[in-house]
């Protein structure tokens, strides 16, 4: 017997033992089931004397009689229990007049079938068939609980093992996260050469927690770490540990660490660790299965030696809900923040995702990066793909800058909804609304310049939009810049009121955004003279929806509402003044937007800067639009 056979013997014996246990369980269940079935079919049987049987026949109380070699079964006419019928039986004696008595009383009688075929069929239906069905059902249940690990493998870990050849990802494939890569590079170096760290007495951190918004590349970083280190990579999700049976998750944690220690050096990656790592709060009850799984994880993280090269990585969007015991030094020692990329990071990310995409000479990735402030890596990858799809759709062999900018609009606002046709009145209202935004933005010196104006409806619900793109990356905003942003947001509603002496529902999103900005000014930025430098709101789920929670009394909350209304009212009054002052240029640009449906920022500024010119709008646009882009004249 070779070494491989010796290694397989324990598993083989364990599987045989598990199969025998399952067979025994199925036999017991089958016998219980068959006895219950027989009892239900035969009913509640009571033994009576032969004379009592004859008295029942004479009194016409017998419905049916089955005569056998060892007993006579009697079914009475009256049944007291409709669910479980009652039958009687008696021992047969030599009575040659029995048949005549039964016939005279009108009783249905028959001879019991004792043939071998009937006996075999009865055994098959009563014992063999139930055993097969019960065994098959138990086999499927146990296989599903074990997630394909075989019988009785409920507590087995279902980690997927990746190595460098399978992941195919290195740090070169991760862009825009230089600080995170630097924190993880140290771990790679330790796995490659642990001696130089152990010589000086340094210990590798046992665990690193990757924290950041969705789509920033936390899982990609973990795979890149495995690719760089060229070690086994165990990848699981937190939800893989949680089952309906208490103790299963803890068993899987123990099995996972047992596998990992046998393959060290290696990396364990647990995605969405908050599924099992939530704080153990007994005030409102708890989940026993999840808490046992967390306790097992804490115990295992204390029990392994990091000098062997076993590293644990975990990723989450909600670090604030994790248990404090999980975050203490000695478990997850290091927190790696995977934030939204800045301008330089977005340019690098676009370059990574566009390496295999053919692009023409018009492409300017820096301009695309400027237009995508706040986008994460998955958004940028989606934009590159959308641009490539648009180029193929138009029959071109390379992606252009127009494709990329259109892809930005598709990701943020949705595709053009060409089947939604606005009537002339609504089209004019939307045109004035969007131009109102642009005019207010162009007038405010602290606002970001206009990139594009469109009144083409989008699939995400917008009937039009005005795109503003910053000239450079900003990390701080002054109070003046915020107030100018509010003026730009109210420009659309102000234009509707000035031009049409009426307002529509089109400004709902503008009002929502303006209210949120004004509230943040007062409650978090300390930009209110009334409240001063006091934090009145705190942000929860910072990396998800960033929901704000009040930290003040109801009276103060009412005062905050009054202050927000005051700020918004002042901004709207400024928007009205700007629209009234620039009514002429508003009418000109709105007329062209109704005709063209799309205007670039350069075209808009050309008209805006010449608002006092005597030229006609058609002449202005003719000078604005290059000759090769203008439509050919009709012959």
For each residue, the residues with C-beta under 8 A, 3 or more apart:
1: 5 6
2: 5 6
3: 6 7
4: 7 8
5: 1 2 8 9
6: 1 2 3 9
7: 3 4 10 11
8: 4 5 11 12
9: 5 6 12 13
10: 7 13 14
11: 7 8 14 15
12: 8 9 15 16
13: 9 10 16 17
14: 10 11 17 18
15: 11 12 18 19 150 151
16: 12 13 19 20
17: 13 14 20 21
18: 14 15 21 22 151 152
19: 15 16 22 23 151
20: 16 17 23 24
21: 17 18 24 25 152
22: 18 19 25 26 135 138 139 142 151 152
23: 19 20 26 27 135
24: 20 21 27 28
25: 21 22 28 29 138
26: 22 23 29 30 131 134 135 138
27: 23 24 30 31 131
28: 24 25 31 32
29: 25 26 32 33 134
30: 26 27 33 34 127 130 131 134
31: 27 28 34 35 127
32: 28 29 35 36
33: 29 30 36 37 130 134
34: 30 31 37 38 126 127 130
35: 31 32 38 39
36: 32 33 39 40
37: 33 34 40 41 126 130
38: 34 35 41 42 126
39: 35 36 42 43 44
40: 36 37 43 84
41: 37 38
42: 38 39 45 87
43: 39 40 84 85 86 87
44: 39 81 84 85 86 87
45: 42 73 86 87 88 89
46: 86 87 88 89
47: 88 89 90
48: 52 53 56 74 88 89 90
49: 52 53 90
50: 53 54 90 91 92 93 95
51: 54 55
52: 48 49 55 56 90
53: 48 49 50 56 57 62 72 74 88 90
54: 50 51 57 58 101
55: 51 52 58 59
56: 48 52 53 59 61 62 74 76 88
57: 53 54 60 61 62 101 102 105 107
58: 54 55 101 105
59: 55 56
60: 57 77 105 106
61: 56 57 76 77 78
62: 53 56 57 65 74 75 76 77 102 105 107
63: 75 76 77 107 108
64: 74 75 107 108 109 110
65: 62 72 73 74 75 102 107 108 109 110
66: 72 73 109 110 111 112
67: 72 92 98 109 110 111 112
68: 71 72 73 92 111 112 114
69: 92 112 114
70: 91 92
71: 68 89 90 91 92
72: 53 65 66 67 68 89 90 91 92
73: 45 65 66 68 87 88 89 112
74: 48 53 56 62 64 65 87 88 89 90
75: 62 63 64 65 85 87
76: 56 61 62 63 79 86 87 88
77: 60 61 62 63
78: 61
79: 76 82 85 86
80: 86
81: 44 84 85 86
82: 79
83:
84: 40 43 44 81
85: 43 44 75 79 81
86: 43 44 45 46 76 79 80 81
87: 42 43 44 45 46 73 74 75 76
88: 45 46 47 48 53 56 73 74 76
89: 45 46 47 48 71 72 73 74
90: 47 48 49 50 52 53 71 72 74
91: 50 70 71 72
92: 50 67 68 69 70 71 72 95
93: 50
94:
95: 50 92 98
96: 99
97: 100 101
98: 67 95 101 102
99: 96 102 103 109
100: 97 103 104
101: 54 57 58 97 98 104 105
102: 57 62 65 98 99 105 107 109
103: 99 100 106 107
104: 100 101
105: 57 58 60 62 101 102
106: 60 103
107: 57 62 63 64 65 102 103
108: 63 64 65
109: 64 65 66 67 99 102
110: 64 65 66 67
111: 66 67 68
112: 66 67 68 69 73
113: 118
114: 68 69 118 119
115: 118 119
116: 119 120
117: 120 121
118: 113 114 115 121 122
119: 114 115 116 122 123
120: 116 117 123 124
121: 117 118 124 125
122: 118 119 125 126
123: 119 120 126 127 128
124: 120 121 127 128 129
125: 121 122 128 129
126: 34 37 38 122 123 129 130
127: 30 31 34 123 124 130 131
128: 123 124 125 131 132
129: 124 125 126 132 133
130: 30 33 34 37 126 127 133 134
131: 26 27 30 127 128 134 135
132: 128 129 135 136
133: 129 130 136 137
134: 26 29 30 33 130 131 137 138
135: 22 23 26 131 132 138 139
136: 132 133 139 140
137: 133 134 140 141
138: 22 25 26 134 135 141 142
139: 22 135 136 142 143 151
140: 136 137 143 144
141: 137 138 144 145
142: 22 138 139 145 146 151 152 153 154
143: 139 140 146 148 150 151
144: 140 141 147
145: 141 142 153 154 243 245 248
146: 142 143 149 150 151 152 153 154 156
147: 144 153 156 158
148: 143 158
149: 146 153 156 158
150: 15 143 146 153
151: 15 18 19 22 139 142 143 146
152: 18 21 22 142 146
153: 142 145 146 147 149 150 156
154: 142 145 146 243 245 248 251
155: 247 248 251 252 254 255
156: 146 147 149 153 251 252 255
157: 236 252 253 255 256 259
158: 147 148 149 236 240 252
159: 234 235 236 256 259 268
160: 234 235 236
161: 232 233 234
162: 166 167 223 226 232 233 235
163: 166 167 226 230 231 232 233
164: 167 168 226 227 230
165: 168
166: 162 163
167: 162 163 164 223 224 226 227 233
168: 164 165 227
169: 173 174 220 223 224 226 227
170: 173 224 227 228
171: 174 181 184 185 224 225 227 228
172:
173: 169 170 220 224 352
174: 169 171 177 181 217 220 221 224 352
175: 341 345 348 349 351 352 377
176: 217 341 342 344 345 346 348 349 377
177: 174 180 181 216 217 221 338 341 345
178: 181 182 345
179: 182 183 337
180: 177 183 184 210 221 336 337 338
181: 171 174 177 178 184 185 221 224
182: 178 179 185 186
183: 179 180 186 208 334 336
184: 171 180 181 187 188 208 221 224 225 336
185: 171 181 182 188 189 228
186: 182 183 189 190
187: 184 190 191 204 205 208 225 229 311
188: 184 185 191 192 225 228 229
189: 185 186 192 193
190: 186 187 193 194 197 204 309
191: 187 188 194 229 231 265 309 311
192: 188 189 229
193: 189 190 196 197
194: 190 191 197 198 204 265 307 309
195: 198 199
196: 193 199 200
197: 190 193 194 200 202 203 204
198: 194 195 201 202 307
199: 195 196
200: 196 197
201: 198
202: 197 198
203: 197 306 307
204: 187 190 194 197 306 307 309 311
205: 187 208 306 311 333 334
206: 301 304 306 311 312 330 331 332 333
207: 301 311 312 313 314 331 332 333 334
208: 183 184 187 205 311 312 313 314 332 333 334 335 336
209: 273 313 314 315 316 319 322 327 332 334 335 336
210: 180 218 221 222 313 314 315 316 336 338
211: 218 315 316 317 319 335 336 337 338 543
212: 216 218 317 337 338 339 340 543
213: 216 317 339 340 376 543 544
214: 317 376 378 543 544
215: 376 377 378 379
216: 177 212 213 338 339 340 341 376 377 378
217: 174 176 177 220 221 338 376 377 378
218: 210 211 212 221 222 271 315 338
219: 222 223 269 271 315
220: 169 173 174 217 223 224 377
221: 174 177 180 181 184 210 217 218 224 225 336 338
222: 210 218 219 225 226 233 235 267 269 271 313 315
223: 162 167 169 219 220 226 227 233 235
224: 167 169 170 171 173 174 181 184 220 221 227 228
225: 171 184 187 188 221 222 228 229 267 313
226: 162 163 164 167 169 222 223 229 230 231 232 233 267 269
227: 164 167 168 169 170 171 223 224 230
228: 170 171 185 188 224 225
229: 187 188 191 192 225 226 265 267
230: 163 164 226 227
231: 163 191 226 265 266 267 309
232: 161 162 163 226 260 263 266 267
233: 161 162 163 167 222 223 226 266 267 269
234: 159 160 161 256 259 260 266 267 268 269
235: 159 160 162 222 223 269 271
236: 157 158 159 160 240 241 256 268 269 270 271
237: 240 270 271 272 275
238: 241 242 270 271 272 273 274 275 276 277
239: 242 272 275
240: 158 236 237 252
241: 236 238 249 252 253 275 276 293
242: 238 239 249 275 276 289 290 293
243: 145 154 248 249 289
244: 289
245: 145 154 248 289
246: 288 289 292
247: 155 250 251 289 292
248: 145 154 155 243 245 251 252 289
249: 241 242 243 252 253 276 289 290 292 293 296
250: 247 253 254 292 293 295 296
251: 154 155 156 247 248 254 255 296
252: 155 156 157 158 240 241 248 249 255 256 293
253: 157 241 249 250 256 257 293 296 297 300
254: 155 250 251 257 258 296 300
255: 155 156 157 251 252 258 259
256: 157 159 234 236 252 253 259 260 268
257: 253 254 260 261 268 300 303 304
258: 254 255 261 262
259: 157 159 234 255 256 262 263
260: 232 234 256 257 263 264 266 268 304 310
261: 257 258 264 304 308 310
262: 258 259
263: 232 259 260 266
264: 260 261 308 309 310
265: 191 194 229 231 308 309 310 311
266: 231 232 233 234 260 263 309 310 311
267: 222 225 226 229 231 232 233 234 311 312 313
268: 159 234 236 256 257 260 310 311 312 313
269: 219 222 226 233 234 235 236 312 313 314 315
270: 236 237 238 273 276 312 313 314 315
271: 218 219 222 235 236 237 238 314 315
272: 237 238 239 275 315 316 317
273: 209 238 270 276 277 314 315 316 322 326
274: 238 277 278 316 317 318 321 322
275: 237 238 239 241 242 272 278 290
276: 238 241 242 249 270 273 290 293 294 297
277: 238 273 274 294 297 314 316 322 323 326
278: 274 275 290 294 321 322 323
279: 321 322 323 324
280: 286 291 294 323
281: 284 286
282: 285 286
283:
284: 281
285: 282
286: 280 281 282 290 291
287: 290 291
288: 246 291 292
289: 242 243 244 245 246 247 248 249 292 293
290: 242 249 275 276 278 286 287 293 294
291: 280 286 287 288 294 295
292: 246 247 249 250 288 289 295 296
293: 241 242 249 250 252 253 276 289 290 296 297
294: 276 277 278 280 290 291 297 298 323 326
295: 250 291 292 298 299
296: 249 250 251 253 254 292 293 299 300
297: 253 276 277 293 294 300 301 326
298: 294 295 301 302 325 326 331
299: 295 296 302 303
300: 253 254 257 296 297 303 304
301: 206 207 297 298 304 312 330 331
302: 298 299 330 331
303: 257 299 300
304: 206 257 260 261 300 301 308 310
305: 308 310
306: 203 204 205 206 309 310 311
307: 194 198 203 204
308: 261 264 265 304 305
309: 190 191 194 204 231 264 265 266 306
310: 260 261 264 265 266 268 304 305 306
311: 187 191 204 205 206 207 208 265 266 267 268 306
312: 206 207 208 267 268 269 270 301 332
313: 207 208 209 210 222 225 267 268 269 270
314: 207 208 209 210 269 270 271 273 277 332
315: 209 210 211 218 219 222 269 270 271 272 273
316: 209 210 211 272 273 274 277 319 322
317: 211 212 213 214 272 274 541 543 544
318: 274 321 322 541 543 544
319: 209 211 316 322 327 335 543
320: 540 541 542
321: 274 278 279 318
322: 209 273 274 277 278 279 316 318 319 326 327
323: 277 278 279 280 294 326 327
324: 279 327 328
325: 298 328 331
326: 273 277 294 297 298 322 323 331 332
327: 209 319 322 323 324 331 332 335
328: 324 325 331
329: 333
330: 206 301 302 333
331: 206 207 298 301 302 325 326 327 328
332: 206 207 208 209 312 314 326 327 335
333: 205 206 207 208 329 330
334: 183 205 207 208 209
335: 208 209 211 319 327 332
336: 180 183 184 208 209 210 211 221
337: 179 180 211 212
338: 177 180 210 211 212 216 217 218 221
339: 212 213 216
340: 212 213 216 374 375 376
341: 175 176 177 216 344 345 346 348 349 375 376 377
342: 176 345 346 473 475
343: 346 347 366 369 370 373 472 473
344: 176 341 347 348
345: 175 176 177 178 341 342 348 349
346: 176 341 342 343 349 350 369 372 375 380
347: 343 344 350 351 365 366 369
348: 175 176 341 344 345 351 352
349: 175 176 341 345 346 352 353 377 380 381
350: 346 347 353 354 365 368 369 380 383 384
351: 175 347 348 354 355 365
352: 173 174 175 348 349 355
353: 349 350 357 380 381 384 385
354: 350 351 357 359 365 384 399
355: 351 352
356:
357: 353 354 384 387 388 399
358: 397 398 399
359: 354 363 398 399 400
360: 363 398 399 400
361:
362: 400 401 402
363: 359 360 399 400 401 404
364: 367 368 401
365: 347 350 351 354 368 369 404
366: 343 347 369 370
367: 364 370 371 401 405 469
368: 350 364 365 371 372 383 401 404 405 408
369: 343 346 347 350 365 366 372
370: 343 366 367 373 469 470 471 472 473
371: 367 368 405 408 451 467 469
372: 346 368 369 375 379 380 383 408
373: 343 370 470 473
374: 340
375: 340 341 346 372 379 380 383 411
376: 213 214 215 216 217 340 341 379 380
377: 175 176 215 216 217 220 341 349 380 381
378: 214 215 216 217 381 382
379: 215 372 375 376 382 383 411
380: 346 349 350 353 372 375 376 377 383 384
381: 349 353 377 378 384 385
382: 378 379 385 386 407 411
383: 350 368 372 375 379 380 386 387 404 407 408 410 411
384: 350 353 354 357 380 381 387 388 399 404 407
385: 353 381 382 388 389 407
386: 382 383 389 390 406 407 410 411
387: 357 383 384 390 391 399 403 404 406 407
388: 357 384 385 391 392 399 403
389: 385 386 392 393
390: 386 387 393 394 399 403 406 407
391: 387 388 394 396 397 398 399 400 403
392: 388 389 395 396
393: 389 390
394: 390 391
395: 392
396: 391 392 399 400
397: 358 391
398: 358 359 360 391
399: 354 357 358 359 360 363 384 387 388 390 391 396 403 404
400: 359 360 362 363 391 396 403 404
401: 362 363 364 367 368 404 405
402: 362 405 406
403: 387 388 390 391 399 400 406 407
404: 363 365 368 383 384 387 399 400 401 407 408
405: 367 368 371 401 402 408 409 452
406: 386 387 390 402 403 409 410
407: 382 383 384 385 386 387 390 403 404 410 411
408: 368 371 372 383 404 405 411 412
409: 405 406 412 413 452 454 458 467
410: 383 386 406 407 413 414 415
411: 375 379 382 383 386 407 408
412: 408 409
413: 409 410 458 460 462 465
414: 410 417 458 459 460 461 462
415: 410 458 459
416: 456 457 458 459
417: 414 420 456 457 458 459
418: 456
419:
420: 417 457
421:
422: 426 427 430 455 457 463
423: 426 427
424: 427 428
425: 428 429
426: 422 423 429 430 463
427: 422 423 424 430 431 455 594
428: 424 425 431 432 590 594
429: 425 426 432 433 496 500 504 506
430: 422 426 427 433 434 455 463 464 506
431: 427 428 434 435 455 464 590 591 593 594
432: 428 429 435 436 495 496 499 500 586 590
433: 429 430 436 437 464 492 493 495 496 504 506 507
434: 430 431 437 438 453 454 455 464 465 466 492 593
435: 431 432 438 439 453 495 586 589 590 593
436: 432 433 439 440 491 492 493 494 495 496 575 579 586
437: 433 434 440 441 453 466 488 489 491 492 495 510
438: 434 435 441 442 450 453 466 491 589 604
439: 435 436 442 443 491 495 578 579 582 585 586 589 608
440: 436 437 443 444 447 487 488 490 491 494 575 578 579
441: 437 438 444 447 448 449 450 466 468 488 491
442: 438 439 447 449 450 604 605 608
443: 439 440 578 582
444: 440 441 447 484 487 488 578
445: 484
446: 478 480 481 484
447: 440 441 442 444 468 481 484 485 487 488
448: 441 468 469 470 471
449: 441 442 468 469 471 601 605
450: 438 441 442 453 466 467 468 601 604 605
451: 371 467 468 469 600 601
452: 405 409 466 467 598 599 600 601
453: 434 435 437 438 450 464 465 466 467 589 593 598 599 601 604
454: 409 434 464 465 597 598 599
455: 422 427 430 431 434 463 464 593 594 597 598
456: 416 417 418 464 597 598
457: 416 417 420 422 462 463 464
458: 409 413 414 415 416 417 461 462 463 465
459: 414 415 416 417
460: 413 414
461: 414 458
462: 413 414 457 458 465 509
463: 422 426 430 455 457 458 506
464: 430 431 433 434 453 454 455 456 457
465: 413 434 453 454 458 462
466: 434 437 438 441 450 452 453
467: 371 409 450 451 452 453 601
468: 441 447 448 449 450 451 488
469: 367 370 371 448 449 451 601
470: 370 373 448 473 474
471: 370 448 449
472: 343 370
473: 342 343 370 373 470
474: 470 477
475: 342
476:
477: 474 481 482
478: 446 481 482
479: 482 483 521 525 527
480: 446 483 484
481: 446 447 477 478 484 485
482: 477 478 479 485 486 517 521 525 527
483: 479 480 486 487 567 571
484: 444 445 446 447 480 481 487 488
485: 447 481 482 488 489 517
486: 482 483 489 490 514 517 518 567 568 571
487: 440 444 447 483 484 490 491 571 574 575 578
488: 437 440 441 444 447 468 484 485 491 575
489: 437 485 486 492 510 511 513 514 517 571
490: 440 486 487 493 494 507 510 514 568 571 572 574 575
491: 436 437 438 439 440 441 487 488 494 495 575 578 579
492: 433 434 436 437 489 495 496 506 507 510
493: 433 436 490 496 497 503 506 507 510 511 572 575
494: 436 440 490 491 497 498 572 575 576 578 579
495: 432 433 435 436 437 439 491 492 498 499 579 586
496: 429 432 433 436 492 493 499 500 502 503 504 506 507
497: 493 494 500 501 502 503 576
498: 494 495 501 576 579 580 583
499: 432 495 496 583 586 587
500: 429 432 496 497
501: 497 498
502: 496 497
503: 493 496 497 507
504: 429 433 496 507
505: 508
506: 429 430 433 463 492 493 496
507: 433 490 492 493 496 503 504 510 511
508: 505 511 512
509: 462 512 513
510: 437 489 490 492 493 507 513 514
511: 489 493 507 508 514 515
512: 508 509 515 516
513: 489 509 510 516 517
514: 486 489 490 510 511 517 518 568 571
515: 511 512 518 519 564 568
516: 512 513 519 520
517: 482 485 486 489 513 514 520 521
518: 486 514 515 521 522 564 567 568 571
519: 515 516 522 523 537 548 560 564
520: 516 517 523 524 525 537 548
521: 479 482 517 518 524 525 527 528 567
522: 518 519 525 527 528 530 531 536 560 563 564 567
523: 519 520 531 535 536 537 548 550 560
524: 520 521 535 536 537 539 548
525: 479 482 520 521 522
526: 531 532 533 534 535
527: 479 482 521 522
528: 521 522 531 532 563
529: 532
530: 522 559 563
531: 522 523 526 528 534 536 559 560 563
532: 526 528 529
533: 526
534: 526 531
535: 523 524 526 538 551
536: 522 523 524 531 550 551 552 556 560
537: 519 520 523 524 548 549 550 551 552
538: 535 548 549 551
539: 524 542 546 547 548 549
540: 320 546 547 548 549
541: 317 318 320 544 545 546 547
542: 320 539 546
543: 211 212 213 214 317 318 319
544: 213 214 317 318 541
545: 541
546: 539 540 541 542
547: 539 540 541
548: 519 520 523 524 537 538 539 540
549: 537 538 539 540
550: 523 536 537 557
551: 535 536 537 538
552: 536 537 556 557 560
553: 556 557
554: 557 558
555: 558 559
556: 536 552 553 559 560
557: 550 552 553 554 560 561
558: 554 555 561 562
559: 530 531 555 556 562 563
560: 519 522 523 531 536 552 556 557 563 564
561: 557 558 564 565
562: 558 559 565 566
563: 522 528 530 531 559 560 566 567
564: 515 518 519 522 560 561 567 568
565: 561 562 568 569
566: 562 563 569 570
567: 483 486 518 521 522 563 564 570 571
568: 486 490 514 515 518 564 565 571 572
569: 565 566 572 573
570: 566 567 573 574
571: 483 486 487 489 490 514 518 567 568 574 575
572: 490 493 494 568 569 575 576
573: 569 570 576 577
574: 487 490 570 571 577 578
575: 436 440 487 488 490 491 493 494 571 572 578 579
576: 494 497 498 572 573 579 580
577: 573 574 580 581
578: 439 440 443 444 487 491 494 574 575 581 582
579: 436 439 440 491 494 495 498 575 576 582 583 586
580: 498 576 577 583
581: 577 578
582: 439 443 578 579 585 586 611
583: 498 499 579 580 586 587
584: 587 588 611
585: 439 582 588 589 607 608 611
586: 432 435 436 439 495 499 579 582 583 589 590
587: 499 583 584 590 591
588: 584 585 591 592 607 611 617 620
589: 435 438 439 453 585 586 592 593 599 604 607 608
590: 428 431 432 435 586 587 593 594
591: 431 587 588 594 595 617
592: 588 589 595 596 599 607 617 621
593: 431 434 435 453 455 589 590 596 597 598 599
594: 427 428 431 455 590 591 597
595: 591 592
596: 592 593 599
597: 454 455 456 593 594
598: 452 453 454 455 456 593
599: 452 453 454 589 592 593 596 603 604
600: 451 452 603 604
601: 449 450 451 452 453 467 469 604 605
602: 605 606 624
603: 599 600 606 607 621 624 625
604: 438 442 450 453 589 599 600 601 607 608
605: 442 449 450 601 602 608 609
606: 602 603 609 610 620 623 624
607: 585 588 589 592 603 604 610 611 617 620 621 624
608: 439 442 585 589 604 605 611
609: 605 606
610: 606 607 613 615 620
611: 582 584 585 588 607 608
612:
613: 610 620
614:
615: 610 619 620
616: 619 620
617: 588 591 592 607 620 621
618: 621 622
619: 615 616 622 623
620: 588 606 607 610 613 615 616 617 623 624
621: 592 603 607 617 618 624 625
622: 618 619 625 630
623: 606 619 620
624: 602 603 606 607 620 621
625: 603 621 622 629 630
626: 629 630
627: 630
628:
629: 625 626
630: 622 625 626 627
631:
632:
633:
634:
635:
